[in-house]
Amino acid sequence: MENISKDVINNNKDKLLSIIEREKQSVIDVGNKIFRNPELGYKEVNTKETIKEFLKDINITKYEEYAITGMKYTIGSGEALHIGLLCDMDATPTFNHPFANKEDNAAHSCGHNAQMAIMMAVFRGIAKSNLLDEIDGKISLITAPAEEFVDFDYRLNLMKDGKIKAFSGKQNLLLEGAFDDIDLILSSHGNGLEGRVIETDISTNGFVAKKATFLGKSAHAGAYPHLGKNALNAASLSLNAVALLRETFQDDHHVRFHPVITKGGTAVNTVPDEVVVETYVRASEVQAVFDADRKIDNAFIHCAKALGCECEINNIPGYLPSNYFSPLAKHIVDNAKLLVNEDNIICGGKTFASDDLADISCFVPVIQIGFSGFCGDFHSHDFDIKDEEMAYITPAKLLSLTAYDMLMYNEQLKLTLEKFESPLTRQQYYKEWLGIK
C-alpha cells in the first residue's frame, strides 16, 4: 500500500473529510443529545442505546460487549494493522449543572460526550468511505464505561458481586481482553484551552485512592474532654505530618496529595470519635506512587497512635502513570496542520491529572489528542460546549486523516510499533497494582 500515489492518498483523505462535513450536523446532534442525558459509570444504559442507534446502518465485521455497558464495533477484515478508536461513555457527579440528572447529579462536565461523537464520526466516516475494501486493516470503535473514579459504594458492590474485577471501565476492558487484537489506540479528551487548539503526547500522573478512618472515643467536649480521644485532632496531626513529608518527594515525580475530610464529627459539644479523610496520592512513576502512598500511610497510622487513636486505611488501586507512545505523535501533528494554525498545535507536555487510558498505554501503543471548544471549568457546574465545530468536527477530521495515514503506511508504522515497551508485565499489573491474585 505504501507505493500508492500521493494523488490517490489526497483524494481518499478529501473523501473522508467530505463525509464528515456532510454528516456533521448529525454528529453535533448526537454529541449534544448525550450531553443532555448523562449517566454515571456502569449505568450508561441509555448512552449505549444512543450509540447503537447512531451506528445501526454500518455493516460491521464483529460486535462484542465488555464491562457491563462497554462495546466494541469492528469493520474491515485485513490483518496488516488493527486500530482502536477509544472513547469514554460516563459522566461525573456535578452539582447544579443545568443538565445534571436528578438521580445522582451526573453531568458531562468533562466532555466525554464529545469523545463519543468524535469517535463515532471517525468510525462512520471510514465505514462509509469503503476505503477498508482497498486497505489491509481493521478499525474498532471501543466505548469504555466508568472512566471517572467516583460512585465508590456502587462499584465496590459490583466488584463484590463479581460483575467487574476492577474499578474503572478501561481496566476491566483490559482484563477482559478487549485490546488483545489491537495494534494501537487513538483516543481524545477535551482541554480547557481557548481558541482552536490541538494537543498531543501530554503525559499524565498515576494515583491510588485512599480512605482513612480515624477512630477515637467520644466524650463531652466541654465538661470531660480528658475522657475522650479526639479523632479530628488525630486526622489534623496526620495531615500536618504529610505536609512535612513533601520535601521527601522528588520534584520530577510530580507527587500530588489533595485530601478532604468527609466526616469530621457528629456534634460540636462532643469529642469526635470518628473522622474520615479521603484523598488521592498521585505521581508520575509507578514506584513513586507506591513510595508516597507508603509514607502517607505511616504518617496517618502513627500520628493517630500518638493521640491514642487508631487509623483504618482502605487503599483502592487507581490509574497508572501514562506511557503514551510518543513516536505516534508525528501522525497527529502532520494532519493537525491541515486543520488548525500551526501555532495552535502543542506536542509534548505534562498534566497532573489522571486517566485510565494510561493503564492501556502501558500494554498497547496509545496516542491521544486534546482539543478545545469548551467554556466554563471542567468538572464544574458551568462547563459547556462553546464551539461545536472545534469540540466535535475538527477532532473527528483530524483522527480520520490520522487513522487513514496509519493504515496506508502500515509497514513503516509496524517497524515503529516494534519499539514500544511496557513499563510492567501483565502479572505485575494484576498483582501489584490491581491486587488481583
N, C-alpha and C positions, 0 to 999 in steps of 0.2 A: 504493500500500500504506500510505502514511503517514496515511490518514484512517480506518483500521480502529479500532474502538472499543478502549478500554483493557481492557474485559472480555474481548474476544476475545484480545487480546495476553496478558493474565494467564492465561487458560485454556490457551493454547498453551505458555506458559512452564511452567505446572504439569504439562502433558503431558510436556514434556521431562524435568523433574525426576523425575516418576514412573517414566519408562522407565529412567533411570539408577539410581534407587533399586531398582527391580525387578531390574535386572541387575547390581547392584553386586558380588555375590559372584563372578560370572564375571569382572568387571573386576579385582577384587583377585587372583583366581586367576591370570589371565594375567600380571598385573604381577609376582606372586611367582614364577611359572614362569620368566619372563625373568630375574628377579633371580638365580635359582639356576643359570642356564645362560648365563653371559656370553661374549661374543665381542668381539675387538678389531675396529677399523675395517677395512672392506672384506673382513672374514671373517664377517660376520653372516648366515651361510647358514641356520642353524637358527632364528635370530631371525626372519628373513624368512618362513620357513615357519610359524612360530607366529603371526605377524601374518596371513598368508594364511588360516590355519585359523580364526582368530577372526572374520574378515570374510567367510567363504565364503558366508553366507546373505544378503549385502547385494546388492541389484540396483544395479550401478554403471553409470554412463554411459560411462566411459572408464578404461582402465588403462594405465600406462606404467612403464617401468623406466629407472633412471638410475644412473650411478656404481657399477657392479658389483652392489651389493646394495640400492640405493635404489629406492623405489616411489612411485607417485602414483596414488591412487584418487580418482575424481571421481563425485559424484552431483549430479543436477539438470541442467537444460538452459537455465535462464534466462540472460539476458545483462546484467542490471542490475548485479550485483555478484558477484565470484568471490572467496571467502575461502579461504585456505590454512591448514590446521592442520598445523603443522610440529613434528616431534619427532626426537630423536636415537636411533640404534639401538645405538651401540657402548658397550663397557666400557673400562676403563683398567687398565693393569698395577698390581696392588695386592698386594704380598707378604703372605702369612699371612692374607688374608681367608678366612673359612670357606667361601665359595662361589667362590673363585678357581679357574679351570681349570688343569689341570696342564701344558698346552702352553706358555702364555705369561703365566700369572699374571693373566689378565684377570678383573676383578671389576666389578660395577656399583656401585662406591663413589662414584659421582657422581649416582646416581638416575635415569639415563636410562631404566631400566625403568619408572619411574613416568610419565615423559613419554609413553612409548608407550601405556601403559594408559589414561592420561587422554585422549589424542587419539583413540584407538580408541573409547573410550566416548562422546566427543562425536560422532564420526562415525557410530557405530551409532545413537546416540540420535536424531540428526537424520534419519537414513535411515529408521528405524522409525516415526518420528512422521508421516511422509508430508507434512511441512509444506512441502517444496520443490515439491509438486504445486500449492501455492497461492501460492508466493512466487517472484518472478522473480529467480533467482540460482542459484549453484552453490557446492558445498563440495568441496574437495580435501584428502584426508589425504596428507601428504608425509612419508615416512620417510627420514631422511638418515643415511647411514653416516658413520663416521670424524670425529666432532667433536673427540675428544681428539687432541692434537698429539703423537703417540707413534709407536713402531714405525717409526723413520725409514728403516732399510735396506729394509724390506719395501715401504714406499710409494715410495721413490726407485726401486726396481726396477720397480714398477708404472708409474711415470712413464716410465722408460727403455723399457719395453715398449709404451708408447702406450696403456695401459689406462685411465689417468687423466691429466688435464692439470695438476692442482693437488693440493696435499697433503690438503686436507680435503674431506669429503663435500659440504658446502653450497657450497663454492667450485666443485666440479665440477657440481653441480646447476645453479648459476647459469650456468656456461659452456655447459652442455648445453641451456639454455632451459627448465628446469622451472618457472620463475617468470614466464615471459613473458606468460602469460594471467591471472596472479593480480593482483587489485586491492589486497589487503592480507593480511598474515600475522598469525596468532595463534600464540604459542608459549609455552612454560613451562619452568621449571627449578626444582628444589628449592633451598631455602636452609637454612642451619644454625640458624635461629631456633627458640626454644622456643615451645610452645603452638600456637594456631591462627592463624597469621599469613599474610596475603597481601601481597605486594609487587607493584608495577608501575612501569614507567618508570624502571628503575635502569640507568644507563649503564655501559659497560664500556671498558676500555683496549684499544688495539690493540697488536700486537707483531710483531717479527721474531725468528726463532730463529737462533742463531749457534753455529757450531762452529769454534773456533780451535785450530789445531795448532801448537805451538811446537817448533821443530826446532833442536837444538844438536849437541854432539859428546860422545860418551861417553869416559870415562877412569876410571882407578882413583881413587875419591873420597878415599882416604887417602894414597896414595903420589904420585899425579900429577894432582891436581885442576887444576893450571895448564894441563894439556894439553887439558882439556875445555872445553866451552861448555854451561853449565848451563841447560837448557830450563825447569826448575822455577823457577829464580830469575827467568828472563825472564817466566814466567807470573805469578809473585808480584808482580814490579815492575809489570806491566800492571794487575793487579787493584788495586794501591795507587793507580796513576795514575787509574783510573776513579773510585775513591773521592774523589780530589781534584777530579775533574770535577763532582761532584754539585752544587756551588754554581752551576754554569753552567746547570743545568736549571731552568726556571721552575716555580714551585710549582704553578700551575694546569694544568700539562701532566702532572702526576702520573707522572713518569718512574720506572720500576722496573727495576733491574738485579740479577739474582739468579743468579750463576754457581755451577757445580760443577766440580770437577776430576775427570774420569772416568778419566784416566790420568796418574799422577804420577811415573812412573819404573819401572824393572824390578828393581833391587836396591839395597839400602841402601849398598853399598860401590862403586856405580857412578854417576858423574855422569849425571843424567837427560838423555838425548838427544832424547826425545820426550814432550811433555806435552800433554794435550788438555783444553781448557776448553769447556764447553757452557753456554749461557745464553739467556735471553730478554731482549730490550730492549723495554720496554712504555712507552706514553704514550697520552694521551687525544686527541691530534690526529695526523693523518697526517704533517704536516710535522715535528711534534715527534718522532715515531718516527724519521723519516729523519735529523733533526739529531743525536739522541742516538746513533743507530747509527753515523753517520759519525765522531763524536768518539771513540767507543769503538774503532772500527776503527783510527783513527790512534794511539790510545794503545797498543793491542796491537802494531801493526806497529813503531812507533818505539821502544817500550820493549824489544822483542825485539832490535832492531838495536843498541841501546845496550849490550847484553851480548853482542854477537857472534852472536846467534841470528837465526832467521827465523821469521815467523809466517804461516801459510797460513789464510785465513778463508773459510769456506763459510756464506753467509747464505741462509736458507730463508724465503720470504715466509710470515708468519703470518696473523693476522686483523686486519682494520681496526678502528679505534675505532668504537664504536656510533653510530648515527644514528637511534635509536628515535623513532618519531613520537608525540610527547607528546600531541597532541590526542585520540588514541585512548584514552588512559588513563582518561578520564571514563567510558567504557562499562564498563571493568573495575571501577572504584571503585563506581559506582552499583549494579552487581549483586553485588559483594562484600559490600555492606551487608546483603544479604538472607541471607547465609550465615555471616558471622563478625561478631564485635563490631567496631564502627567504630574502636575504639581499636587494633585489631589489623590495620588496613589502612595500609600505607606506600606513598605515592605520591611518586616522585622520589627521587633519591639517586645514589650512585656506588659501584661496586665496582672494584677494581684488577685483577680477573681479566679473562680474555678469552674470547671465544666466536665461532665462525664465523657465528653468527646475525647478528653485526654486519656482516659482508660483505653479507648480504642486505639489511639495513636501509639500506644506502647506495643501494639501487636500487629497493626496494619498501617501502611503508609497513609497519612492523613494530611490534607491541606485545607484550611478554612479561610473564607473571606469574611471580613467585617464590612458593613455597609451602613450608610447614613440614611436619612429620610424620616427621622422621628423628632418629636419635640417632647418637652417635659423630661422628667428623670426616670430612668429605668427602675423598675420595682416600686414606682410611686403612683399616687392617685391621679397625677396629671399627665402620665405617659400617653402619647397619642401618635397617630400616623400624620406626619406633616406633608410629605412629598411622596405620593403614591408611585410615581414613576421611579423614584430612587429606592423606595422601600420594597418594591415588588419587581418592576420590569427590568431595570438596568442590571441588577444582580442575576436575574434569570438569563438575560442575554449573555452576560459575562461567563457564567458557568456552562451554558450551552456551547459557546465557542471553545472554552477550555476543554470540555469533555470531547468535543469533536477532534481537536488537535491531538489529544492524548490517544484517541483511537486510531487516528491516521498515522501517527508516528510511534506506534506501539513497540516496534523493535528497538528503537533507540531508548524509549521510555523503560522498557524491561531491563535494559542494562543499568539504568539509573536506579530502578527499584531494587536491584540486587545489593545495593549499598545500604539499604535500610537495616537498622539494628534495633532490637528490642532491649530496653534497659533492665528487664527482668524476665524470668521464664513464666510460663503459664502456671506452673506449680507454685512458684513463689507468689504470684498474684493471688491465686486461690487461697493459699495457706497463710502467708504473712500479711497480705493486705486485707483481703475479704474475710479471713478467718474461717474459710470453708475447709473441712477435712477431706 
